Structures are given as C-alpha cells and as structure tokens.
Amino acid sequence: MNRSEFLKTLGLATAGAIASPYILPSGRLFASTGSRAVNHVVVCLFAGGVRNFESVQMIDGNLMPSMLQGSAGISPDIAAGIASLPSSPLGQPLQQYGTLYKEFRFGEGPTGHYSAHQVALTGRYADTNLNLRESPKWPTMFELYRKHSSPVKNALNAWWISNQLGPYPYLNYSSYEGYGSLYGANYMQPTSFYQPSTAQALGNMRAYTAGQRTSRDKVRDFLDKNFNSGYNPNDAGVINTTTEADLLRDFHAATLAGVQSGLYVDPWAIGAPNMNNDLYCMFFAEKVIQQFKPELLVVNMTDVDICHFDFTRYADALHKADYAVAHLWNTIQNTPGMANDTVLIVVPEHGRNQMPNTVIDGFGRYAIDHTAIDGSGDQMSREIFCLVVGPPNIVRQNQVISQVRGESIDVVPTVARLLGFDSDIPVGVRPPGQYLGDALI
C-alpha cells in the first residue's frame, strides 16, 4: 500500500491533499560558489507537442501573436475554428523582451510527452526503456536547485505544476542516491484538484488547536518515516514543517473556496468557454506566483496534443497557449518581488511530424502525430523553438537566433546558471548540456 492509499484508508483526506513534498533538508553538503543573475526562474513546457510550422515559421499565419512578432493573417479555414481572444496584455510581442531561438532541438530519444518532459527537467536525454511509473534516474532541476543552493531552499520556493496528472508527479524528484523526495518540489495539478466536487469536500479545511496539531504532527511524522520513496534507504520521505503546512492549507482552502463560489469560472474575463485546461493551469500557476513568489517554478500545457485527432482544435489550443504565456509574464511583472527579477524560459517539450496521419477534421485538415524514436521516424518531431525573456540587464532583448542552436538538455544548465548553483553541482551529477549564453548578457 502506498502513502496516498494509506491516507485515504485512515480518512486523512485533508492531510493528504496538502502533503506535497515541501520539506527542509537537514544541512548542506556543498559550499556555494556561484552568483545569481536573478532570484526567480519560471520554465514553461509549452503546449504538448508543437510543430515549428505552426509556431515560429508561421506557415498558416501567426497563431501566436502574443508571443511572436509576425504577420497576423491566419488561413481562413483555421481562423474559422479558433477562439476570439482579447489583445495580448503585453505592450508588444513577448519575443521583444528577450531572445528567440527559432531552431532549437530535441536531440535524442523518443519524442513522447513523458520522456521529453523528463529531458527538460533533468537535462539528460532518455532512452526507449523509460518506465512511466518510475521517477527519473537522474536528479531533476528541483533537486539540484534545492540541494545546491545556499542557503538551502525549502520547497515553497520550488513548484512543479502540470495540466495533466498521469505520470507527471513522478518528475518531481529522482531515484538518484543522495537526492530524492527530500529535495523535491511542491507538486500541484490544478485542473484535477481544483474542481467543484473537490471544493465541496475540502473547501472548509479545519484549523487545528495546539493539542490537535500535536496529535496531527505525530501521525504525519509516523507516515513520513514509514512511507519513503522506495529508492534510497537513507531517504526518510517527506518531512513537513508545521508552519509551511499551515501556509499551504490556507492557500488551498482559499483557492478551493474561490472555486466553490464560482469566482474562477472566467478569471481572465476572456469568456468562460475559452478557458480550457491550459489556461486554468496557468491561472493557478499565477496564484502560486502571487502567494509564494517561488524562486523556481515549472508549468506545462498539454491541450495542443489534440493534434493527433483534430488539426484545427490544435491550432485553437496553440492560440490559447500563446495568450496564456503572455498573461503569465504580465502577472510576473505585476507581482512585487518577482517583477524585473525573473527570467522566463518557454520551450515545447518536442515537436510534431512533417507528414500527417489519416485523420481529417471538419475543416479538411489532416491530423499530425509525433514519432521520432532513436533516429527513426519523422525528424521534424525534434524541431522546436525556445524563448528566453527577462530583465534587459540579464537577457538580450529582441534578439532572434535563426540558425540551429541549443537543445532541450540546455534548459537545466541555464536555470542553474541563472540561480547561481551551477558550479556547486558535483561533476558526476552535472547535466551534460550548456547554458544558453547567446541569450544572456
């Protein structure tokens, strides 16, 4: 029986709901020698498999006007099938606030969503034997950040927020000895957790008296020590401080109350039907930013994966994902403590095939898969872009790099350099990629 099942058996639903790994390690093993460029980095794994044709190459017109500078003309058939959204909340396309790599690459391994997410979060390419029910073999950026930052960071500073649940919680931390759940991030999957039914059940989370808190902490301490990760015998599992647990409880309770009252039906005032799962995921990521001002946050979007069955809905989801990223950057720049002190990295986890499959949508467009596996299959699945935006004294502004440069494995080293812990990662653990120096001053 795993920990979550045991919690359900005990009836401790509320404790289980807030017991993400937001724990304090008991000391530091390596002295800090690096210096930070900024105090906050947000990584957006963009949209769930995006082909360069529809993004930076604009074959059918600019479906991403909030992020990219280019022609606004969209093919009539696609235009008829995508949502009408407000103008971008930004004064100019997002690329003007930073550097756009138009020919980034997912270099090796299968172009599957879980494997490509793992590459982005660990900085190492995965092989075809990847197990979707196991944590990565190498430390994630959350673990590297938390273990090798000085002073050591708790997990309220590190968040992993995903649209879908599935295997994505496994990407929180690795099975690598000396790392693991002790250094994991605070995981949240808003589109499952923040539902009206959940709000009804958990929206009135109780506040404990001192005596009740003592009893609660004894139970939690027992669970933390007896339900470990199963990988590292020296990993005692999740350790929650009372103060941080209460902060998270209050955050979840307030958010759930908002859901229950209908406050978040159309939180961006763009029309409730336009709020797909990607936009809700981004909205709740913004709530985390406003509440906790994390130093490291990763958020993904996956709705464009409908492209396997419906190209026009893919284009619609891409259009909405574009708007969501602009809204995210606008929120960051209007959040004291993060404004002008944050770098945002936007990168698809992988691309999509050049050749379509046999499914035709209502507008006569063929659907598209992603099938590059170990050098075989459609290599366009490896062609992606990367956008790095941030303060003008840190990130080169309005720069476009058109030649092939940069890979998925370069995201983790770039995060490490920006947050100043790159030189503290031991050689045997250090990811093999390079930091994106072309984008940074």
PyMOL commands that set and color helices and strands:
alter all, ss='L'
color gray80, all
select helices_A, chain A and resi 3-10+13-18+76-79+94-97+113-122+141-148+155-157+168-172+180-183+190-193+196-202+210-226+242-260+272-274+277-292+303-308+311-333+379-382+408-419+422-424+437-439
alter helices_A, ss='H'
color red, helices_A
select strands_A, chain A and resi 40-45+98-105+158-161+186-188+296-300+342-347+383-389+399-407
alter strands_A, ss='S'
color yellow, strands_A
deselect
rebuild
show_as cartoon
